[in-house]
Amino acid sequence: MTLQRVRVRSVPLRSAMLAGAWAGFVPGLFIGAILGTLASFGAGAALEWMRELSFTTGIQQQLLPFGDRSGLLQTLQDGWLFVIPIAALTVALFSAIFGALTGALVAASFGSILRGVEVDVEAAAPADAKPAAEPAAEAAVKRPEEYRHAVSDS
């Protein structure tokens, strides 16, 4: 196997944006589902608290905190089957947009800030070839002078 050293000087904008969108969408989906679950559970807990408080104090439910919102709280509690996926998708889409914009920013500033990244590329071995034994220790590879200055500037 032969090693080749190449320098990546730019990142495609579309690929960086797609990677950023996926990186934002997936955790946003889980976080949104958790937030939707907490909203539905919290609405049920608030309704139960209001019922208990109105029973023990004798005050009408409409006069209690969130009393005028009891219809909305009831809808959130009863419609948990819709609340959780809608919250998950809303947070995931917002997070995906944020991730795509972050990926675009990274792609746009990649060449100017990092001045490229040095990468080792191995040549592909044929499918029927046996793997070669790895050398015990590789000799240190000298880097070009330009790369040393780029690393020391940052």
C-alpha positions as CSV (number, residue, x, y, z in Angstrom):
1,M,0.0,0.0,0.0
2,T,1.2,3.4,-0.8
3,L,0.5,6.6,1.1
4,Q,-0.1,9.8,-0.6
5,R,-0.3,13.2,1.1
6,V,-2.9,15.6,-0.2
7,R,-4.2,18.9,1.1
8,V,-7.9,19.7,1.2
9,R,-8.2,23.4,0.6
10,S,-12.0,23.7,0.3
11,V,-15.1,22.0,1.4
12,P,-18.2,21.8,-0.9
13,L,-20.9,24.1,0.3
14,R,-23.8,21.8,-0.4
15,S,-22.2,18.8,1.4
16,A,-21.3,20.9,4.4
17,M,-24.8,22.3,4.6
18,L,-26.4,18.8,4.3
19,A,-24.1,17.4,7.0
20,G,-24.9,20.4,9.3
21,A,-28.6,20.0,8.7
22,W,-28.5,16.3,9.6
23,A,-26.3,16.9,12.5
24,G,-28.8,19.4,13.8
25,F,-32.0,17.5,12.8
26,V,-31.3,14.3,14.7
27,P,-30.6,15.7,18.2
28,G,-33.3,18.3,17.6
29,L,-35.8,15.5,17.0
30,F,-35.0,13.8,20.4
31,I,-34.9,17.1,22.3
32,G,-38.2,18.2,20.7
33,A,-39.9,14.9,21.7
34,I,-38.7,15.3,25.2
35,L,-40.0,18.9,25.3
36,G,-43.4,17.8,23.9
37,T,-43.6,15.1,26.5
38,L,-42.8,17.5,29.3
39,A,-45.4,20.0,27.9
40,S,-48.1,17.4,27.8
41,F,-47.2,16.0,31.2
42,G,-46.9,19.5,32.7
43,A,-50.4,20.5,31.3
44,G,-51.9,17.4,33.0
45,A,-50.1,18.2,36.3
46,A,-51.3,21.8,36.2
47,L,-54.9,20.7,35.6
48,E,-54.8,18.3,38.5
49,W,-53.2,20.9,40.8
50,M,-56.0,23.4,39.8
51,R,-58.7,20.8,40.5
52,E,-57.2,20.0,43.9
53,L,-56.7,23.6,44.8
54,S,-60.2,24.6,43.8
55,F,-61.7,21.7,45.8
56,T,-59.7,22.4,49.0
57,T,-60.0,26.2,49.0
58,G,-63.5,26.5,47.5
59,I,-62.3,29.0,44.9
60,Q,-63.6,28.7,41.4
61,Q,-61.1,27.2,38.9
62,Q,-61.2,30.3,36.6
63,L,-59.9,32.5,39.5
64,L,-56.8,30.3,40.1
65,P,-53.5,30.8,38.2
66,F,-53.9,29.4,34.7
67,G,-57.6,29.1,35.3
68,D,-58.5,31.0,32.1
69,R,-56.1,28.6,30.2
70,S,-57.7,25.4,31.4
71,G,-59.1,24.6,27.9
72,L,-55.7,24.9,26.4
73,L,-54.1,22.8,29.1
74,Q,-56.8,20.2,28.6
75,T,-56.1,20.1,24.9
76,L,-52.4,19.7,25.5
77,Q,-53.0,16.9,27.8
78,D,-55.6,15.0,25.7
79,G,-53.8,15.6,22.4
80,W,-50.4,14.2,23.5
81,L,-50.4,11.9,20.5
82,F,-50.1,15.1,18.3
83,V,-48.3,17.4,20.7
84,I,-45.2,15.2,21.0
85,P,-44.5,14.7,17.2
86,I,-45.3,18.3,16.4
87,A,-43.0,19.6,19.1
88,A,-40.3,17.1,18.0
89,L,-40.5,18.2,14.3
90,T,-40.6,21.9,15.1
91,V,-37.5,21.7,17.2
92,A,-35.8,19.4,14.7
93,L,-36.5,21.7,11.8
94,F,-35.2,24.8,13.7
95,S,-32.1,22.8,14.7
96,A,-31.6,21.6,11.1
97,I,-31.7,25.2,9.8
98,F,-29.2,26.3,12.5
99,G,-27.0,23.3,11.6
100,A,-27.1,24.0,7.9
101,L,-26.2,27.7,8.4
102,T,-23.3,26.6,10.7
103,G,-22.1,24.1,8.0
104,A,-22.3,26.9,5.4
105,L,-20.2,29.2,7.6
106,V,-17.6,26.4,8.1
107,A,-17.4,25.7,4.4
108,A,-17.1,29.4,3.6
109,S,-14.3,30.0,6.1
110,F,-12.5,26.7,5.7
111,G,-9.8,27.8,3.3
112,S,-9.2,31.2,4.8
113,I,-8.9,30.2,8.5
114,L,-7.4,26.7,8.4
115,R,-5.4,27.2,5.1
116,G,-6.3,23.6,4.2
117,V,-5.9,20.3,6.0
118,E,-3.2,17.8,5.2
119,V,-4.7,14.3,4.8
120,D,-3.0,10.9,4.2
121,V,-4.7,8.8,1.5
122,E,-4.1,5.1,1.1
123,A,-4.3,3.5,-2.3
124,A,-7.0,0.9,-2.4
125,A,-5.8,-2.7,-2.4
126,P,-7.3,-5.3,-4.8
127,A,-10.0,-7.4,-3.2
128,D,-8.0,-10.6,-3.5
129,A,-4.8,-9.2,-2.1
130,K,-3.6,-10.2,1.4
131,P,-3.1,-7.4,3.8
132,A,0.5,-6.3,4.1
133,A,2.3,-6.3,7.5
134,E,2.4,-2.9,9.1
135,P,5.9,-1.5,9.7
136,A,6.8,-1.3,13.4
137,A,7.6,2.4,13.3
138,E,7.2,4.9,10.5
139,A,9.8,7.5,9.9
140,A,8.8,11.1,10.7
141,V,7.5,12.9,7.7
142,K,8.8,16.4,7.1
143,R,6.1,18.9,6.4
144,P,6.5,21.7,4.0
145,E,7.6,25.0,5.3
146,E,4.2,26.6,4.3
147,Y,2.3,24.2,6.5
148,R,4.4,24.8,9.5
149,H,3.8,28.5,9.3
150,A,0.0,28.0,8.9
151,V,-0.1,25.9,12.0
152,S,2.0,28.2,14.1
153,D,0.0,31.3,13.0
154,S,-3.2,30.0,14.7
